Amino acid sequence: MDFRGRPAAIAALLAASGIGLACSRAAPPDPRPNVLLITVDTLRADRLGTYGQSLATSPRIDAWAAGAVVFERALAASASTAPSHASIMTSRYPREHSIGTNNGGTRLTGSPKTLAERFQAAGYATGAFVGNVMLQPRTGFDRGFDVFDGELLQSESNRDDVFERIARDTTQRALAWLHAQRDRPVFLWVHYQDPHGPYLPPQTPTPRLRAAPRAHETPLPVLASDSGYGGIPAYQAIFGLALPSDYESRYAEEVLYADAWIGTLLDAVAAHASGREAVVLLTADHGESLGEDGHWFAHGHSSLPHLAHVPLILRAPGLLPGRRGETVHHVDIAPTLLALAGLAPDENASGVDLGALLGTPPQSLPKRYVFTDIGSEVSAYHDAGLVRVTGVEEPLKPTEERGTGATPLWLQYRWQPGAAWELDRSPQRRPRELEIYLEGAVPESRTPSLELDTIERLRALGYGVPE
């Protein structure tokens, strides 16, 4: 039977077969919850309905989030896939783990233990299903997983040698593994490559969602590179489309496509035949530029909020749904999931357990800065705004705001209502916490000999793989 593009058909089949019927479930003798971590590639928070998007991009996520805790100001560790996921899995900032800020050519080493290793050591069945080439076993992201499925069989439309896996296929693999687990609690990580570009949603060739045209918008040129500065990245080009709103519409459709399959996964976890309660956390690795700083349909180049502000939605037994305005971060994910599962904390974690913030009586988060780090630039976020330093490791191309990049340039910004921010020209602050962070980088760990075709594939993606 072909379930192409039909997540509801899978859910119906599972229900008809008796898998996951709530009325047939009995409470397990082992009360530990199942834990699901969903990471979505290249998903801006403001492109979900629950974060203010007016287009109907995320009906399934929005409905689920209505019974969850929505963190309105969550920040990513980086603007690239591998560093952010390493921070999610270790509760360490990029300069504190062996991936570093590098998005190609480094790997997670044996210390600290990953989230999966901690769940595995506690007797959990652990499974991972990922759709991005940067999260393959050679980078160490398979550590702690009984099953790690990163098989990428589909090439991108503009690059035959760049492979990925779409939401339908990832979900079907994850469901097959999930429904085979009955005796032990599970820790399941599912990574969705959609809505990473090119923005060609598999579900429909014609967008059902149309972004409003921008005022006085004009066609963008297609660039020879994938930088996105001043035009459409080469790998993002869609024949016949050149207006910014055309690509924003396609991006919205990609979000909607992923949303449908995420909904199918959420249904299956909630109705799992083990009868266990579920802890579920959804986030993204980073956002996407939609014209900010002159960049279009690209990421990796900035630590500002359009790339750093990500969704973070948590649903767990005993947590009252609601919205929170505190500044939270990727490094808080591992401590939170461990605590909600009743497992021992990592005493050296850089993040905090967000469950304590949501308990009775609620506790306040410690006053702190959290960091978004892309290597040459770091932003330190706090509840009132952010402080950004550029030219940290290498000179940046001159721009009106960044300066020449010959020496580090410090700038500060204020949060405005909603997710907006503006340059703050009041007397400058240089947080000592940020200076200490910049001074404390651990050595990166290089991946063992990459095959030539893998190197070329990663460079084609725009990743800075060392020679």
Stockholm file with secondary structure:
# STOCKHOLM 1.0

chainA/1-467         MDFRGRPAAIAALLAASGIGLACSRAAPPDPRPNVLLITVDTLRADRLGTYGQSLATSPRIDAWAAGAVVFERALAASASTAPSHASIMTSRYPREHSIGTNNGGTRLTGSPKTLAERFQAAGYATGAFVGNVMLQPRTGFDRGFDVFDGELLQSESNRDDVFERIARDTTQRALAWLHAQRDRPVFLWVHYQDPHGPYLPPQTPTPRLRAAPRAHETPLPVLASDSGYGGIPAYQAIFGLALPSDYESRYAEEVLYADAWIGTLLDAVAAHASGREAVVLLTADHGESLGEDGHWFAHGHSSLPHLAHVPLILRAPGLLPGRRGETVHHVDIAPTLLALAGLAPDENASGVDLGALLGTPPQSLPKRYVFTDIGSEVSAYHDAGLVRVTGVEEPLKPTEERGTGATPLWLQYRWQPGAAWELDRSPQRRPRELEIYLEGAVPESRTPSLELDTIERLRALGYGVPE
#=GR chainA/1-467 SS CCCTTCHHHHHHHHHHTTTTCGGGCCCCSSCCCEEEEEEETTCCGGGSGGGTCCSCSCHHHHHHHTTSEEEEEEECSCSSHHHHHHHHHHSCCGGGSTTTTCSSSBCCCSSSCCHHHHHHHTTCEEEEECCCGGGSGGGTTTTTCSEEECCCCEECSSCTTCEECCHHHHHHHHHHHHTTCCSSCEEEEEEECTTSSSCCCTTCSSCSCCCCCCTTCCCCCBCSSSCCBTSBCGGGCCTTCCSHHHHHHHHHHHHHHHHHHHHHHHHHHHTCTTCCCEEEEEEESCCCCBSGGGBBSCCSSCCSHHHHEECEEEECTTCCCEEEEEEEEGGGHHHHHHHHTTCCCCTTCSSCCHHHHTSSSCCCCCSCCEEEECSSEEEEEETTEEEEEECSSSCCCCBTTTBCSSSCEEEEEEECSTTCEEEECSSCCCCHHHHHHHHTCCCCCBCSCCCHHHHHHHHHTTCCCCC
#=GC SS_cons         CCCTTCHHHHHHHHHHTTTTCGGGCCCCSSCCCEEEEEEETTCCGGGSGGGTCCSCSCHHHHHHHTTSEEEEEEECSCSSHHHHHHHHHHSCCGGGSTTTTCSSSBCCCSSSCCHHHHHHHTTCEEEEECCCGGGSGGGTTTTTCSEEECCCCEECSSCTTCEECCHHHHHHHHHHHHTTCCSSCEEEEEEECTTSSSCCCTTCSSCSCCCCCCTTCCCCCBCSSSCCBTSBCGGGCCTTCCSHHHHHHHHHHHHHHHHHHHHHHHHHHHTCTTCCCEEEEEEESCCCCBSGGGBBSCCSSCCSHHHHEECEEEECTTCCCEEEEEEEEGGGHHHHHHHHTTCCCCTTCSSCCHHHHTSSSCCCCCSCCEEEECSSEEEEEETTEEEEEECSSSCCCCBTTTBCSSSCEEEEEEECSTTCEEEECSSCCCCHHHHHHHHTCCCCCBCSCCCHHHHHHHHHTTCCCCC
//
